[in-house]
Amino acid sequence: MFGLFKKKQREYFTPAEKDIIVTAIQEAERRTSGEIRIYVESKCEMVNPVLRAREIFYQLKMDQTASRNGVLLYLAMDDHQLAVFGDEGIHQKVGHEFWQKEVAIMLEEFKQKHFIEGIAHIVEDIGEALVTHFPYDGTTDKNELPDDIVFG
C-alpha cells in the first residue's frame, strides 16, 4: 500500500554509463588503499554543495576508513552543482587547491556535454593522488566501502 506513494528514483545514467563510472572507481582503487564514492541527487539541499557533500560524506560513514583517505564526488544534477570532499588524511596531502582544480576540470568536461567522461576523468585524477599518498599494500588493504554509485 505505502509503495504507491514512494518517490520513483530518477535515472541519470544508462546501465552502460554506470558500468563505466563504477569501473573507473574500481580501477582507481585497485592501486591504493583510498576509497572513492559518488553520490548523485537531483537538487542540492544546501546553498553550498561542499557543505552538502560533507553531510553526505558522514552519512555514508566515509570518515571510518583506516587511513582517513575517502573521497566523495557529489553531483546535484538538476541544480548543476558539484563538489569533491576528501577526508582529513588525503586532504592534508593534496590541499584545497587540488580539489578546486579537479572541480574546474570536471566543469569544463560538463560544459562540453562530456558527463560520463568528466566523472571518469576526475575519478582517475583522484585515484592518482590516492596512489601517490596511499599506495596499495596487498597484506593490509581491503575495499572498505562499496564502489557503486549512490543515488539520493
GIHU-V377483 format. One line per field, one symbol per residue. ss: DSSP state (H for helix, E for strand, C for the rest). burial: # if it has 24 or more other ideal C-beta (glycine too) atoms within 12 Angstrom, else .. Layout:
# GIHU-V377483
ss = ???
burial = ???
This chain:
# GIHU-V377483
ss = CHHHHCCCCCCCCCHHHHHHHHHHHHHHHCCECCEEEEEEECCCCCCCHHHHHHHHHHHCCHHHCCCCCEEEEEEECCCCEEEEEECHHHHHHHHHHHHHHHHHHHHHHHHCCCHHHHHHHHHHHHHHHHHHHCECCCCCCCCCCCCCEEEC
burial = ...........##....#.###.###.##..##########..#....##.######..#.##.#.###########...#######.###.##...##..##.###.#.....##.##############.##.#.......##.#.##.#
